[in-house]
Amino acid sequence: MREFIKVMKALSDPSRVKMVKMLQRKVMCVCEIQEALGIAQSTASKHLQILEDAGLVSHRKEGLWVNYTLGDGSQNRYAASLLGNLRHWLDEDPGVKDMVGRLPQIRREDICARNR
């Protein structure tokens, strides 16, 4: 039951659900997720850690970047099931639809150049 509760708690926050929906569309770094959601870097990182602990996302370090992707579900069967369902859920939600529509304009190179 612990693994089930961990996944359900991870998906109980709207920002974390939006993160999963974003990662369905592209690999992202923390700065891109932060930009898309309008939240602090520390908040984005904390949310990503919760999602990762539940087996919903994973990360891979590539040079200076830490890239986040959806988990493959091998760590937690409940995560696998919910990730499969979330591919079809909430696409028509106005908040999710708006955020996903803005993703092509959110690029890490632009964010880094702006923060220099």
N, C-alpha and C positions, 0 to 999 in steps of 0.2 A: 504494500500500500504506500510506502514512503516515496517510491519513484513516481507513482501516479500523482500524489499530492505535490511533489516538487514541480512537476510539469504544469499542473493546474495553477499553482501559485505563480509560476513564472509567466503564465499567460493571463494573469488576473489584472495586469496593468496595461492600459491603453497604449502607452509609449512602447512597451515591449512587443505588443501585438503588431504595432506599426513597423517596428524594426524587422520582425519576421516577414511582414509583407514586402518591405523594401528589399530584403535579402533574397526574396524569391525572384527579384528582377535583375539584381546585379551584386557582385562582390563589392563590399564597401569598407572603408576605413572609419575609424571613430570620428574624424573631423567631418566626413561627409554625412554620417548619421546625425551628428550634433547639428550640423547646418540644416538638414532636412526637418528635424524636429524642433529646432529652436531651443535647445537645452544646453546646459553646461557640459563641458567635456567630462568632468568627473561623474556627472549624472549618467551620461551615455555609457561610460565605462562600467559603472555599477550595474546598469540594466543589462549590458552585454554579458557581464560575469554571471548574473542570475540565469540568463538564457543558456549560457554555456554549461553551467552546473547542471541544468535540467536536460542537457543533451539536445537542445534545440538549435544551437549555433556552434560553430567552431571557428578557430582562427589559425592563421598561418602567417608567419613572419617572412617577408620578402624584402630584403634590403632594409631600408629605413621604414617601410610600411608594415603595419599589422593589418591584414585583410580578414574580414569576417565573411563567412558564408553560412548557409543553412547547414545544420547537422544532417548526417545521413541516417539517423535513427538507429544506428547499430548499438549505441550506448543505452538506449531506453526505448522499449517497445511502445510505451505510451507517447513518447515524443514522436516516434515514427508515425504513429497513427494520426496524431493531431497535425503534424506537418503535412501529411497527405491531404487531410480535410481542409486545412487552411489555404491550400492552393486554390480552392474553389469558393471559400467563404470570404465575405466582406469586400469583395472587389467593387461592389456598387455603393459601399458606404461613402458618403460625401467626403469625410476626412481622409480616408484611405485613398480614394480616387484622386483628390487634389494633391496629396503628397506624392503619389506614384507619378502623377503628371509632371511634377517638378523635378523628378530624379534626373532626367537627361541634362538639365542645366547645372546640376550640382557636381562639380569636378574638384578633386583634391588639389590639382595644380592651381586652380583659381583661388581656392581657399588659402593655400600656403602663400601664394603671391600677395594676397590681400593682407595677410597677417605679418608680413615682414616689416 
